C-alpha cells in the first residue's frame, strides 16, 4: 500500500507540474485564503494541489477547511457574514441561486479560465446570464458490483429493474449478501433514493410538488425501495459511510449503490478488488435508466474577499489540464475540463450515458428550502427505511415541500 501511494503521489506531482497556460498577474503582498470544502475524501489531493499552487505563488497561502455537515455550517457562516474566501458551491440549487442574486458571490462571467470547462456543464452556474461558480468535476451514481462473484454465479449485468431484482434473488439464494447500504447515516439515504426520484419527476415538477400520498409515481417509487431493502441485512443499519465502503471493499456484500466520489477510498482499502459499475436500473425500460449526477466539485468566491485576484488565480490553476487530470484521477469522477483524458475503466458505462445525454441532475438542487429541505428529506427517508410506513413517509415529504414552497413564496412577496 505504501509503495502504491508513493507511486500515485509521484504521478500526481508529475501530472500537476506540467503545462503553462496563461497566468493572471499575482499581487505582491502576502495573502492567506480560506478554502472551505465539505469533501473529506478529497483532502489529500487538494492538499497536494495547494502545495503545487503555493510553490508557483509563494506569496499566497491557502488553508483548506473541512468540517462535518459542511453545507449547513457554510449556510450559517454566510448568514452571519463570516464568508470563506473560496467555498464549495453547487449550481441550480436554491442556496447557490439566492447567494448569487443577493451579491454574496463574486461574478466570474468574464474570466478566461471558464472557457476551458465544458459549456454544457458550466452553463448550470448561470444565474440571469451570469456565472458565480466554476465546475471542476462531475459525479455520477451507479451500482458497484463484485465481478468475481458475478462470474462465479454466472450472473449478467442487469439493465432493467426486473433483471436487477432477479440478480439480487440469485445472490440471496446462493448465500451471498446482495446489497451493502450505509443505513446508519441519514445523509447516505439520498444516494439510492434520488436515483428513483430524479428519473420519475422532471425539474418543472418541483415548482409545486403536491398530493404525494395519492401520487402513483411516488407510491411506485416507495414500493421499489421496500423491495431493495428486503435484500439488505439488518446490520446495514449499523453501517455508516465508512463501514459500508469497507464492507464492499472486503467483499462482505456483492453490490453497493454509491457515487464515484467513494471509489478512491474503496480502492485504497482493497487495491486488488475486481469491481465494475453499472447504471442504477430504476425502470424496466433501459432508456429510462438515466444516470444521476451533477457537479461534484464546484467552487465559488466570496464577493467580500480581500483577495479576489489571488482567489481567481487558484481557480485558473485548477482548470489547467494536468491539474484537472490529477484531480479527476484521484477522485474517480469525470473531469469537466476539456482535453482531460478518461482515467478509470470502471466508469465507462456511466460516462457513455452522461456523454449521450442520458443523465439527470440531483433533484434536490431544484427544491425550495435548499440544504434545509435536503436535510429533512434524508431524515424522513431514514425513518422510512426503519418503519417502511409509506403513508407517513409521503405525508411528511408533502408537508416538507409545502412548507419550504410557502416560505419561498413569502420571501418573494416581501422582496
N, C-alpha and C positions, 0 to 999 in steps of 0.2 A: 504493500500500500504506500509506504513512504517513497519508494522509487517511482511509483506511478504518479504520485503528487508532484514530485520533483520534475518529472518529465512534462506533466501538464503545465506546471508553472513555467518551465522553460519555453514551452510552446507559446504560452500567453505573453511572456516577455518579448519573444521574437515577433509575435503577431502584432503586439501593441506598440512596437518601437519603430515600425517601418512606415513609409508613406509620409509625404509632406504637403498636404493640401494647404490652401491659403490659411493664414492665421490672422486673427484680429490683433490689433496692436495692444499690448499689455500696458497696464498702468505701472508706475514705478514704485508706488507706496506699498508697504506690506499689507496684505489682505487676508482675512480669515472669513471663510464662507461656511455656513452650516448647511449640510445636505441631509434632509430628513427623508428617510425611506422606511417602508413597512416590511421589507423583504429580508428576513434574517438569512435566507438561503443564498442571497447574492452579496452578503457582507464580504466574503473573501475576494471575489472578482472586483468589486468596487474599491476595496482597499488597494488592490493591485493597480487598477486604472488610475486611482487618485495618486498613488506614488509616481506613476509614469507621468501624469499631468504635472505634478509638482516638480518633477525633475526638469521638465521643459520650461516651467514658470516658477522659479524659486521664490518669487515674492508672494505667491498665492498658496495659502494653506486651506485645505478642505477637511472639515470634520464631519464624518458620516455618523448620523444619529439614528438608531433603530430602537423602537420601544414596542411593548405589547399593545394590541388594539390600536395600532398606529393611526388609522384613518380617523378614529374617534378622537384621539389625542390631538391630531392635526386640526380637526374642526374646532376643538376647544381653544387651541392656541391662536388660531386665526381670529376667533370671536373676541379674544381678549387683547388682540393687537400684537401678539408675540409670534410673528410670522417668520418661518425659516427662510433663508436666502433662496435655497433650492429645495423643492419637495416633489414627491411622487404625486402625480395627478392623472386621473383617467378621463378621457373625453366622453361626451354625451351625457354623463350622469349629472344630476341636478347640482351637486356640490360644486362641480367644476364650472358649470354654466353660470351659477349665481356669483361665484368668485370673479369670473371674467367680467360679468356685467357690472359688478359693483366696484371694479377697479382694484381688486386685491392682487391681480396678476399682471406681470409685465407683458406688453404686446410684442410678440415675436414675428409678426407677419412678414416683415421685410428682411429678416435675417437669411443670409445666403445658405447657411447650413441646412435649412429646411428643404432646399432643393435636392438634397441627397436622399431624402426619405420618400418612400413610395407614396405617391399622391393620394391614392385611394384610401390609405390608412391615415396619413397625416390630415386629410380633409375632415376627419372626425373631430378634430380640435377646433374647427371653425365655429365661431360664435359671431353672428352678424357680419360674416365675411372676414373676421379677424382671428388670428392664431395666438393662443396663450399657453400652448404646451407643445412638446415635441415627442413623437413616438419613436422608441428605440427597438423594442421587441414586441412580437405578437405571440400571445399564449394560445393554447388550444387544449381542449379536454378530450380524452379518449379512454378506451378500456385497455389498460396494460394487461398482458396475459403471458403466462409462463409457457414458452414454446416447447420445452421438454415434456411437460405434462400433456399438452395438446397432441404431441407426436406419439406419446406412449398410449394414449386412448384413441388415437386416430380421429381427432376432432378437427373439423374445418372452422376457419374463422367465420363467425356469423356476420351476416349483413342485414338481417331483419330482426325485429323484436322476437318473433316466434323461434327463429333459429338460436337466438341468444338464450332464451329460456330453456330450449332443448339441450343446449350445451351445459347449462348450469345443472339441469336434472341429471345428465350423464355423469357429471363430475360428482354430484352428491351420491349417486348410486355406486360410484367407484370408490367411495370413502374419502374423496378429496373435499377440501373446503373450497366451494366455488368462488366466493367473493370476500375480499377484505374491505372493511369500511372503518372510518375513523369516527364512530358514533358517540364518542365521549365528548367531543367538542362541537358546539353549535355552529361555529363558523366553517366547519367542514361539510355540513349538510347540503349547502347550496351547490357544491361542486357536482354532485349527482343530480339533484332535483332540477336545477336550472337548465339542464340539457332538455328535459321534457317541457318545461315552461317556455323556453325560448323557441322551440320548434312548434309549439302549439299556438302561440299568440304573436302577431306582428307588432312592431313598435307602436303603431297607431292605437292598439288595444289599451295601452297604458294611460291614455288620456282620461279614461273613465272606466276602470275595471269595476264590475258590479255583478251582483247576484251569483256569486261564486258557488253557493250551496246547491244551486239548481243547474249550473252550467255543465253540460255533458262533457265538455273538453276537460274541465277541472276534475270531474268525477272519474273520468277515464285515466287521467294522469295519476290520481291518488291510488287507484286500483293497481296500476303498474308498479308504483312504489312499494305497495304492500307485497306484491309478488316478488320483487327484488329482495326485500327484507327477509322473506321466507327462506332465502338461500344464504343467509348470513348466520354466523354463530353468535350466540348471546354475548360472548366475550368481546365482540366488537364494541359494545357499549362501555368497555373499559379501555378502549384504544383511542388515543389521540392521534394527531397527525404523525408524530414521530414514531409511535408504536405501529401504526398501520404501514408506514414506509418500511419498517424493519420486518414486519410480518410478510410483506410481499417480497422484499429483497431476499429473505432467508427461506422462501418457498413454503411458508405456512398457509398460504392461500394462492389460488390459481389466477384470479383476476382482481383488478383494482381500478375503479373509476377515478382518474386523477388527472391533473393538469400537467403540462410539460415542465412547469417550474419544479416539480418534485424529482425529475429524472436525475439531476446531479447527485442528490442525496442518496437515492436508491442505488445508483451505480457505485458510489463511494462505499456504501455498506457492503455490496457484493459485486465487485468488478466482473466476476465470472458469470453472473446471471444472464441467461439467454432469454430475452423477452422481446415481445413485439407490441404494437399498439394498433387498435382498430377504432373507427368512429363509433360512438355510442349509438346502438341501433334502437332508437326510441319508437320506431314505426315499422310496419310490415312492408312499407314502400321504401326501398333503399334510397330513392331520390329525395325523400323527406327527412332522411337522417343527416341533417346538416351539422357541421362541426361547430360547437360552441367555443367562442374565444373572443378575445379583444386585446387591446393594448395592454401588455404585461408590464413593461417598464416605460413609463411616460413621465416627463419631468417638466415642471413649470418653475418660473422665477417670481419671487415676490416683487411687487411694484414698489415696495418700500425698502428694498435692499440698498445698502450704501455702495454696493459694488456691482452694478448691473453689467458692466463690460466684462469683468472677471467671470461672472456667472455665465454669461453668454459664451465666453471662451471655453468653459468646461463643456457646455452642451455641444459646441462645434467640435471639440476634441472627441466626444463620444460618437459623432457621426463619421469620423474618419474610418475608412474601410477596415483597416487592421484591428482597430479598437472595437468596432461593431462586430467583427468576426469573433474576436476573443470573448465578448460578452455573450453572444449567441451560443457559442460552443460551450461555454461554462454553464450557462443557464439551461440549455436544452430547448430553447424556444426559437421561433423563426425571427430572423433579423428583418427589420423594416427598412434598413439602409440598402439602397440599390447597389448591386455588384457583389454583395456578400454571398459566398457560396453556401450551399446546404451543408450542414455539419453532422447530422445524425441520420443514419439509415432507417432507424425505427420510426422516424417522423414522416416518412414518405407518404403513407396512406392519409395522414391528416393534411399534409402540405398540398397534396393533389386536390383535395376537397376545397381547401382555402383558395388555392390559385384559380380554381374553376368557378369560384363564386358560391360554392355550396357551404356557406358559413352563416352563422347567426351571432349577433353580438350579445353580451351579457344583458339580460332583460332588466336587471336591477339598475342599470345605467339610465333607464327611462323613467324610473319610479319617482313620483313626488315623495319628498322626505329624504332622498339620498341615502347617506350612510346610516341614519337612524332607522329608516324603513328596512334597509337590508339587515340590520342587526335584529330587529323584531321578527322579520321573516325567518331568520335562522333559528331563533328561539322557539317559535311556533312549530317549525319543521322538526326540530329535535324532539319536542313534546309529542308530535305525531308519530315519529319513529318509535317512541316508547309505547304509547297507548293505541296507536292506529285508529283513532276516532276521527273518521273522515268529516263528519258533520261539524264537530267542534273546530277542527283544523281550518276548514274552509270558511266558517263563520268568523274565526279570529283573523284570517287573512283579509276577508272582505272589510271588516271593521278597520283594520290597519290601513288598507288602501284608501278607504273613505276618509279616515282621519287626516292623513297627510295630503290628500287631494283638497280637502276643505281648508287646511292650513295654508296651502299654496295659493288657493284662490283668494283667501282673505288677505294675504300679503300683497297680491297683485292689485286688489281693490284699494288697499291703503296706500300703495305707492302711486 
